[in-house]
Amino acid sequence: MADEQHIEDQDLGTSPSRINDPRIRHEISRAIVWVAVVGTVVLAVWIARPLLVIFGAMVFASMIDGGSRLLGRVLDIGRSWRVAIVLAASVAFLLWLGYFAGATISQEAAQFPAIIERQLGELLAWARTQGFQIDQDHLQNYLGNIGSGISTVTRALGGILGGVATVVLIGVIGIYVAIDPMLYERGVAWMLPREQREPFYKTAARMGQTMRRLMAGRLLGMVVEAIFTYVMLAIVAPLIGIGAVPMAALLAILTGLLAFVPNLGAIISGILMVLVGFSGGVEMGLYTIFVYFFVQNFDGYVVIPMIAKKTVDLAPALVLAFQLIMGILFGILGLFLADPLLAMIKVALERRAERAEEDQLEKGATNGA
């Protein structure tokens, strides 16, 4: 009987499925870990765009929810009615904007590319007079390569249903979530362990509050920049003898829309404004530079600090770096959602630090007792 047990032990020791060498087992464990990491990264890349669309819907829902809460302070009606009023007002504004753009600035929009191209040509000519050897054909090739690269990145939006369908999908999901957000919050909490549900509710509440205030501040900044730009270009400029800046309405709308993307949006709108300004002469061009810095400084030193006190104060360099990364990975959609996503990551990290501190205090109190 002992001999049979000894033979069985030997068979088990020499089985191909059993590895006795600890070094080999360690290397196999490392290989499994690396395979799991690579698989997780591939899965994350595969589902990143659908998740980004869902996050975009959450951002849209927070904007609707914020408007509904503001209406709730003055209108004692149900939440569904308040959400419907916010959506109706938003649709009416978009229709008015489309009508205004079509009836007022359609010709300006058609002339806009020609003015920009002419001003770039004059800028190149001035650079040559200063001794810079710049070949316009090479520059056009570079711009073409950049444009093709941007279009390639922008086509990342088509990974789900296409650009327009993606926007529609974000809107539909956002409306459903805005109508009854607690339903989806309870659904997510139900999938978590019981002891994790209360911290999840606190984190979700903090994120929701931060997102609403962030989006409210963003919309306020867009409106302020658009109004100030139009007033300075179309009203103040003639009063001081410079004359109305061409395409003031179009520039104001572009400045307001691009203000949704911090840092990068301001740079793009400023370049366009200055190029159009110099088409009316050096004096007008210098005035548009002044308008750009005035509007951006007012927004940066008055509007943004007021908003940052009640939201997440993000470092500009960190926001810009994250925007570049998200823009390269996911195109226009990633660029627009970079700032809200970074704010949510910061809130989650802050909540995690708070929970760790609370756990340490509880352990200290338990040990002291």
Long-range contacts (C-beta under 8 A, 24 or more apart in sequence): 48-329, 48-330, 49-156, 49-159, 49-160, 49-330, 50-160, 52-330, 52-333, 52-334, 52-337, 53-160, 53-166, 53-169, 53-170, 53-173, 53-333, 54-173, 55-337, 55-340, 55-341, 56-170, 56-174, 56-333, 56-336, 56-337, 57-169, 57-170, 57-171, 57-172, 57-173, 57-174, 57-177, 58-174, 58-177, 58-211, 59-174, 59-211, 59-215, 59-337, 59-340, 60-170, 60-171, 60-173, 60-174, 60-175, 60-178, 61-173, 61-174, 61-175, 61-177, 61-178, 61-181, 62-208, 62-211, 62-212, 62-215, 63-174, 63-212, 63-215, 63-216, 63-219, 64-174, 64-175, 64-178, 65-178, 65-181, 65-208, 65-212, 66-212, 66-213, 66-215, 66-216, 68-178, 69-212, 79-179, 79-180, 80-179, 83-175, 83-178, 83-179, 87-175, 97-253, 100-249, 101-253, 104-249, 105-247, 105-249, 105-250, 105-253, 108-246, 108-247, 108-249, 108-250, 109-250, 111-247, 112-247, 112-250, 112-276, 115-246, 115-247, 115-275, 115-276, 115-279, 116-272, 116-275, 116-276, 118-279, 119-275, 119-276, 119-278, 119-279, 120-275, 122-278, 153-327, 153-328, 153-331, 154-331, 154-332, 155-331, 156-329, 156-330, 156-331, 156-333, 156-334, 157-330, 157-331, 157-332, 157-333, 166-333, 181-208, 199-351, 199-355, 202-351, 203-347, 203-348, 203-351, 206-347, 206-350, 206-351, 207-344, 207-347, 207-348, 210-311, 210-312, 210-343, 210-344, 210-347, 211-340, 211-343, 211-344, 213-307, 213-310, 213-311, 214-307, 214-311, 214-312, 214-339, 214-340, 214-343, 215-340, 216-307, 217-303, 217-304, 217-306, 217-307, 217-308, 217-310, 217-311, 218-259, 218-260, 218-339, 220-303, 220-307, 221-259, 221-299, 221-303, 221-304, 221-307, 222-256, 222-257, 222-259, 222-260, 223-256, 224-298, 224-299, 224-303, 225-255, 225-256, 225-259, 225-295, 225-296, 225-299, 226-252, 226-253, 226-255, 226-256, 226-259, 227-252, 228-294, 228-295, 228-298, 229-255, 229-256, 229-273, 229-291, 229-295, 232-291, 232-294, 232-295, 233-273, 233-288, 233-291, 237-284, 237-287, 242-283, 242-284, 242-287, 243-280, 243-284, 245-276, 245-277, 245-280, 245-284, 245-287, 245-288, 246-276, 246-279, 246-280, 247-276, 251-276, 255-295, 259-299, 260-336, 261-323, 261-335, 261-336, 261-339, 262-316, 262-319, 262-320, 262-323, 262-339, 263-316, 263-319, 263-320, 263-323, 264-320, 264-323, 264-327, 264-335, 266-296, 270-296, 311-343, 312-343, 312-346, 312-347, 314-339, 314-342, 314-343, 314-346, 318-342
